Amino acid sequence: MKNFWHSVLLAFQFFTVLPVHKELPLSKGTVTGMFGFLPWIGALMGTVVATVIYSLTEWTASSEVLLSFVIVGLFALFTGGLHLDGFIDMGDAYFSYRDREKRLEILDDPRVGAFGVLSVLFLVLGKFVILHELFVQHKLALWMLIFVPLLTRVGMSFYFMALKCSKEKGLAYFFKSHIKPGYLICFMVITLLVAYTGLLFVIGLSIVPLVLMAVLAVALVVFRQFTVRNFGGVSGDLLGASIEGMEVVLWVTLLLCA
């Protein structure tokens, strides 16, 4: 039970803006559990966002523009911009068109370049436009705000397990060395089964969640190849970038098929 609670607190401590001012044990059990609970942290954030959107829709005359802005802003706020920062660093590194070693150096550089700013600008604007279109076309349902962040974090765990680290140091390397892959895979499979079963009770029989899972799997394969070719392995920044990138892919999928 103590390991369970430590894993939950670690997930909040490392992946959200919630201040957990406590020194927690980073054992193989707690680190594996942290990644195992991360999708549910995403679902929890999505639940809060869905509640806010429902309240604004029901009790105010909020426009689609405002609602889209609130969704983008709240998710960035809850994560402390951590994943956006990873996307910025990836954009700076990739569009430098330098060799692999130089790209890894740029990933570690805390300074932000023009390519990073442009990358995150297109990402945020793209997400905003897609969400706006979903509202305008009456395709956005509250369950999507919960399921998408859960699904992207499941995808991040599979992406993390499928690659070696780009360097043998740093937080990502430490986490990688403390993950029990078999247990984490079981965590992720159970998470998907529980989440999909829950959706069946909420929205009834629908092919849309299955389409999202299939698209996520394809996106993971593509992003894995991109990572190997350009960076030689995964890093903390690329983990954050994977969440942001997969989120946009899933929103586009919902716009096309919902």
Secondary structure, DSSP 4 states (H G I P E B T S, - for coil): -HHHHHHHHHHHHHHSS----S-----HHHHHHHHHHHHHHHHHHHHHHHHHHHHHHHHS---HHHHHHHHHHHHHHHTTTHHHHHHHHHHHHHTTT--HHHHHHHHH--S--HHHHHHHHHHHHHHHHHHHHHHHTT---HHHHHHHHHHHHHHHHHHHHTS-BSSS-SHHHHHHHT--HHHHHHHHHHHHHHHHHHHHHHH-S-SHHHHHHHHHHHHHHHHHHHHHHHHSSB-HHHHHHHHHHHHHHHHHHHHHH-
